[in-house]
């Protein structure tokens, strides 16, 4: 596994590329350590994860409920808004960021079932997932495996358990990914033109595999990608123009970014919530180039 290491002063975060045979299903493996005792930040939750927590516990505050994170293994398919959390550290975690195809092939449940929810991996993947997590977490805590080695074992475990997805449904996933990558503000009607289903059937399938209807998915990703661009210190004039064209006006842009990212654009470069700001810049959040490798000709990274 190739890897990139990001070490802000507050925490340690490494990303590992998946092996070639998992490239359509796993966007990246990760290993994360934050050694503070009291941690407060927020998580963008743009894409699904299977994640292991050998150490630490906490709570995520969704708009209508609170989710508890305990040691073990959990899955989520995404968040409808950026979600604040509080954690009792030190916090150690490792896992896999899943593409929509990866979620479908591994979890085999509609993405909406674990949207804004932390589902125990055992509930979705069977008792063997719980046994595997208990063993791997224990060996990690004992120092018998490193974060990188734990991700390699997880990679092999996932590869052995991916189920096939119906070819026509995989085509829907590919077409939706390609459509998302076509513009910062893609036209929903253009997606329906690409799909060999009625509009109602297409909407149901997109929601099944992405957790959102096409219009809601485009709206969320527009805000997340705009926030990602605005957080970059070297944003080009062309990038600024693309962002401006994607929203009705500046107040609309501010409202949308606040809704989905929890910040006004002026605050994206600030010093608060370092994990959230780091994740805005990471490939697991805005992997539209990787998406094109699944659904279209542009496979550059």
C-alpha positions in Angstrom: 0.0 0.0 0.0 1.3 3.4 -0.9 0.5 6.0 1.7 0.4 9.7 2.5 1.1 11.0 6.0 -0.6 14.1 7.5 0.6 15.1 10.9 -0.9 18.4 12.1 0.3 19.3 15.6 -3.0 18.0 17.1 -3.2 14.5 15.7 -1.6 11.8 13.4 -3.4 10.7 10.2 -2.1 8.4 7.5 -3.9 7.3 4.4 -3.0 4.1 2.5 -3.9 3.4 -1.1 -6.0 0.2 -1.6 -4.6 -2.6 -3.7 -5.5 -2.5 -7.4 -8.2 -5.2 -7.0 -10.1 -3.1 -4.4 -9.7 0.2 -6.3 -13.4 0.4 -7.3 -14.6 -0.4 -3.8 -12.2 1.3 -1.3 -11.1 4.9 -1.8 -8.5 4.7 0.9 -7.5 3.0 4.1 -6.6 5.2 7.1 -5.0 5.2 10.5 -5.8 7.9 13.0 -4.4 8.8 16.4 -5.4 11.8 18.6 -3.8 11.7 22.0 -5.7 14.5 23.7 -8.0 13.5 26.7 -10.9 15.8 25.6 -11.6 16.1 21.9 -14.2 18.3 20.2 -14.4 18.7 16.4 -16.8 17.8 13.6 -16.9 15.1 10.9 -18.0 15.8 7.3 -19.2 12.3 6.7 -19.3 12.7 2.9 -18.8 9.0 2.1 -19.2 5.7 3.9 -16.7 4.0 6.2 -16.0 0.7 7.9 -14.0 1.8 10.9 -12.4 0.2 13.9 -12.0 2.0 17.3 -9.6 0.1 19.5 -9.3 3.0 21.9 -11.5 6.0 22.9 -15.3 6.6 23.1 -17.6 9.6 22.3 -20.8 11.0 21.0 -21.8 12.5 17.7 -24.6 15.1 17.7 -26.9 14.8 14.7 -29.8 17.2 14.2 -32.4 14.9 15.6 -30.4 12.4 17.8 -27.1 11.5 19.4 -25.0 8.5 18.4 -22.5 6.9 20.7 -19.2 5.6 19.5 -17.7 2.8 21.6 -14.6 0.6 21.1 -15.3 -2.0 18.4 -16.1 -1.8 14.7 -18.9 0.3 13.1 -20.1 1.4 9.7 -21.9 4.5 8.3 -22.9 5.3 4.8 -22.6 9.1 5.1 -24.0 12.1 7.0 -26.7 14.5 5.8 -24.8 17.4 7.5 -21.4 18.0 9.0 -21.7 16.6 12.5 -20.1 17.9 15.8 -18.6 15.3 18.1 -17.0 15.0 21.5 -14.5 12.3 22.3 -12.9 10.9 25.4 -9.3 10.2 24.3 -6.8 9.1 23.6 -8.6 8.2 20.3 -7.2 5.5 17.9 -9.0 4.4 14.8 -8.3 2.7 11.5 -10.5 1.6 8.7 -11.6 1.9 5.1 -13.4 4.7 3.2 -15.8 3.1 0.9 -17.1 4.1 -2.5 -20.8 3.7 -3.1 -20.0 0.4 -5.0 -17.9 -0.7 -2.1 -20.7 0.0 0.4 -23.2 -2.0 -1.8 -20.8 -4.9 -2.3 -19.8 -5.2 1.4 -22.8 -4.1 3.4 -25.5 -5.2 1.0 -28.1 -2.9 2.5 -29.5 0.4 1.2 -27.2 3.3 2.0 -30.0 5.2 3.7 -30.2 2.5 6.4 -26.9 3.7 7.9 -27.2 7.4 6.9 -26.6 9.5 10.1 -26.3 6.2 12.0 -23.4 4.2 13.4 -24.3 0.7 12.7 -22.3 -2.1 14.5 -20.3 -3.9 11.8 -21.5 -7.2 13.2 -25.2 -6.3 12.5 -24.4 -5.8 8.8 -21.5 -8.2 8.1 -22.3 -11.0 10.6 -20.7 -12.4 13.8 -17.4 -13.0 12.0 -17.0 -9.2 11.7 -17.3 -8.8 15.5 -14.8 -11.6 16.1 -12.4 -10.1 13.5 -12.7 -6.7 15.1 -12.2 -7.9 18.6 -9.0 -9.8 17.6 -7.5 -7.1 15.5 -8.2 -4.3 18.0 -6.7 -6.4 20.8 -3.5 -7.1 18.8 -3.3 -3.4 17.9 -3.6 -2.4 21.5 -0.9 -4.9 22.5 1.4 -3.5 19.9 1.4 -6.7 17.9 0.3 -4.9 14.7 0.8 -1.3 13.6 -1.9 0.8 12.1 -0.5 0.1 8.6 -0.5 -3.7 9.3 -4.1 -3.5 10.6 -5.2 -1.8 7.4 -3.5 -4.5 5.4 -5.3 -7.2 7.3 -8.6 -5.3 6.9 -7.9 -5.0 3.1 -7.6 -8.8 2.8 -10.7 -9.3 5.0 -12.8 -7.0 2.8 -11.5 -8.5 -0.4 -12.8 -11.9 0.6 -16.3 -10.6 1.4 -17.3 -8.4 -1.5 -20.5 -9.6 -3.1 -21.3 -8.9 -6.8 -23.6 -6.1 -7.6 -26.1 -6.5 -10.4 -24.5 -5.2 -13.6 -27.4 -2.8 -14.3 -27.2 -1.4 -10.8 -23.4 -1.0 -11.1 -24.1 1.0 -14.2 -26.3 3.3 -12.2 -23.6 3.8 -9.7 -21.0 4.5 -12.4 -23.3 6.9 -14.3 -24.1 8.8 -11.1 -20.4 9.1 -10.2 -19.6 10.3 -13.7 -22.4 12.8 -13.5 -21.3 14.2 -10.1 -17.8 14.7 -11.6 -19.1 16.6 -14.6 -19.7 19.9 -12.9 -19.7 21.6 -9.5 -23.5 22.0 -10.1 -24.6 19.1 -12.3 -28.1 19.2 -14.0 -30.3 16.4 -12.5 -32.1 15.9 -15.8 -28.8 15.0 -17.5 -28.4 12.2 -15.0 -31.8 10.7 -15.8 -31.0 10.9 -19.5 -28.0 8.6 -18.8 -29.9 6.0 -16.9 -31.9 3.2 -18.5 -34.8 3.5 -16.0 -37.9 5.6 -15.5 -37.3 8.8 -13.5 -39.0 7.2 -10.4 -37.0 4.0 -10.6 -33.7 6.0 -11.2 -34.4 8.1 -8.1 -35.0 5.1 -6.0 -31.8 3.4 -7.2 -29.6 6.4 -6.7 -31.0 6.8 -3.1 -30.4 3.1 -2.5 -26.7 3.3 -3.4 -25.9 6.9 -2.3 -28.3 7.5 0.5 -29.8 10.6 -1.1 -32.0 11.4 -4.1 -30.1 12.8 -7.1 -31.1 16.4 -6.3 -30.1 16.1 -2.6 -26.9 14.3 -3.5 -25.9 17.1 -6.0 -26.8 19.8 -3.5 -24.7 18.2 -0.7 -21.7 17.5 -2.9 -21.8 21.0 -4.4 -21.5 22.5 -0.9 -18.8 20.1 0.2 -16.7 20.6 -2.9 -17.1 24.4 -2.8 -15.9 24.3 0.8 -13.0 22.1 -0.2 -12.0 24.6 -2.9 -12.4 27.6 -0.7 -10.2 26.1 2.0 -7.3 26.0 -0.4 -4.9 29.0 -0.1 -4.0 28.9 -3.8 -7.6 28.9 -5.2 -7.4 30.1 -8.8 -9.5 32.7 -10.5 -11.1 29.9 -12.5 -11.9 28.1 -9.3 -13.6 31.1 -7.8 -15.6 31.6 -11.0 -16.7 28.0 -11.0 -17.9 28.4 -7.4 -19.7 31.6 -8.1 -21.5 30.1 -11.0 -22.7 27.1 -9.0 -24.8 29.2 -6.6 -27.5 31.8 -7.0 -25.5 34.4 -5.2 -23.1 34.8 -2.3 -25.7 34.5 0.5 -27.0 31.3 -1.1 -23.4 29.9 -1.1 -22.9 30.9 2.5 -26.1 29.2 3.6 -25.4 26.0 1.8 -21.8 25.7 3.0 -23.0 26.4 6.6 -25.7 23.8 6.3 -23.5 21.0 5.0 -20.1 21.9 6.5 -21.0 23.9 9.6 -18.9 26.9 8.6 -19.3 30.1 6.8 -16.7 30.3 4.0 -14.7 33.0 5.8 -14.0 30.6 8.6 -12.8 27.7 6.5 -9.2 28.7 6.9 -9.4 29.3 10.6 -7.8 27.5 13.5 -10.9 25.8 14.9 -11.7 22.1 14.5 -8.5 21.0 12.9 -9.7 17.4 12.0 -12.7 18.7 10.1 -10.5 21.2 8.1 -8.0 18.5 7.3 -10.6 16.1 6.1 -12.0 18.7 3.8 -8.7 18.5 2.0 -8.4 14.8 1.9 -9.0 12.4 -1.0 -11.6 10.4 0.8 -13.9 13.4 0.8 -13.6 14.7 -2.7 -12.5 11.7 -4.8 -14.2 12.7 -8.0 -11.1 11.8 -10.0 -11.2 8.4 -8.4 -14.9 8.3 -9.2 -14.2 8.9 -12.8 -11.8 6.0 -12.7 -14.9 3.9 -11.9 -17.4 5.6 -14.2 -15.5 7.3 -17.0 -12.3 7.7 -18.9 -10.4 10.1 -16.6 -8.5 7.8 -14.1 -5.9 10.3 -13.1 -5.2 10.8 -9.3 
